[in-house]
């Protein structure tokens, strides 16, 4: 891996923050590195306020959307809340449905079937609305590019409000309203909301029109926080505020569904990484293995015992998903080896029998090994459907655009997308995609990179430093968990391999500069054992975390890479 030290902030700003905030120099350094330059900015960063959320009516079309919903309620029209089958879609649907159903009975939910209908607004979904007399559909986390589908809905006298965050195309669907801050003419000041974030802004607008206070709807932010983590949107601006209060809600009074899902998590306050790696995969598993509506049932349920039963069912789906993920990943490796494609510019693999629900996960697994833009496809309704994942610095959405002559449909963003291809165009598409990647990818994007905030030594890791560091959370894109490097440490004598197959490394290292010893864990780093046990000085890159074990909490290093010291 490449180790890349981030640029240093201006010394004057660091000194000012250290003095005005009365914090260790390294904390002031990290704040300045994140663009914080004054006491006031630091105050907003450490203590986000719900009142700092923007007026939802700044989103283009919000006033029209609210009026249409009010009209539906006044005229006793049935409302259908429609959303994608992934975490962002199901949380968005759960938020809007829960709010509307608190005071209105004629509301229901619809999640398209991943395999029968595919992503986004479907003809089947529109027909369902028509056949069941739903006059208004609120589509969330999808629909920005559904021009033809909305034309069909209009022909069936079914009105659509679209709340989405995906990049618009050249044509805008003729819905009642399109709530998407990424529209070119939308004045909304924050452009990076998740799909559930858009759903929350709709709820905020409805509640505001009723004269309600923002505090009244804070409890919906638990699901917004889950969506922010799962959908990998920047944790800056409004997303930081909503994630901050969403995590608070989960810690203090989580909804029954999230409480049930987190029963098997260690007894600690959940952070964003717990939402991403523990709760989100389970919510996703419903749509991958059975149906996304199972996730919505869990997330809107108020009875704890019923929620526990739903959560147990979803846990069974998740176990099945993990088995499929492992098997298909192994088969993908075999396909790459058989075709001698270990060194192609991109990875494109396909098998008619692979499970569509896990191809995205498999794509991410392949990137861990080959580190290049990756597409994993399988057969779905006589066409090939696939998931696309990219590497740092490479815009895979633009690459797909360059291959559009061979694609039926695609959508997504810079680092992740989905697409469909006709089987007889697969080889042409594969060849073209490899060509586009070869011609456009930068050399630096072909090697994994660890971005390091700064070098520190163990003596700087004081209790006050770590206490303030924790307050910089929630971490994620735009505010990543600080990564440190320490040069010149060696084994204290207690480092060892751990795990059933010895694939992990339990580290105990001494900083040669101060003599201070710290413990750490390096998952998947068992192959570094000999280097560590040689006793020679090494350099380590790591983040800091609390280790919870048998009611004891200790500070440890989460190792990201190890090299001989230099």
Secondary structure as UniProt FT lines:
FT   STRAND          2..5
FT   HELIX           11..21
FT   HELIX           25..33
FT   TURN            34..35
FT   HELIX           39..46
FT   HELIX           50..52
FT   HELIX           56..58
FT   TURN            60..61
FT   HELIX           62..74
FT   TURN            75..76
FT   STRAND          78..83
FT   HELIX           87..101
FT   TURN            102..103
FT   STRAND          107..111
FT   TURN            114..117
FT   HELIX           123..131
FT   TURN            132..133
FT   STRAND          134..140
FT   TURN            144..145
FT   HELIX           147..155
FT   TURN            156..157
FT   STRAND          159..163
FT   STRAND          177..179
FT   TURN            181..182
FT   TURN            184..185
FT   HELIX           195..209
FT   TURN            210..211
FT   HELIX           214..220
FT   HELIX           221..230
FT   TURN            231..232
FT   HELIX           237..253
FT   HELIX           256..261
FT   HELIX           262..264
FT   HELIX           272..274
FT   HELIX           275..279
FT   HELIX           280..285
FT   HELIX           286..290
FT   HELIX           293..300
FT   HELIX           304..338
FT   TURN            339..340
FT   TURN            342..343
FT   STRAND          347..350
FT   TURN            352..353
FT   HELIX           356..358
FT   HELIX           359..370
FT   STRAND          374..380
FT   TURN            381..382
FT   STRAND          383..389
FT   TURN            392..393
FT   HELIX           396..402
FT   HELIX           404..406
FT   STRAND          409..412
FT   STRAND          416..421
FT   HELIX           423..425
FT   HELIX           426..440
FT   HELIX           443..446
FT   STRAND          449..452
FT   STRAND          454..455
FT   HELIX           458..460
FT   HELIX           463..470
FT   TURN            471..472
FT   TURN            477..478
FT   STRAND          484..491
FT   STRAND          496..498
FT   TURN            500..501
FT   STRAND          504..511
FT   TURN            512..514
FT   STRAND          517..522
FT   TURN            523..524
FT   HELIX           526..528
FT   HELIX           529..533
FT   STRAND          538..549
FT   TURN            550..551
FT   STRAND          552..564
//
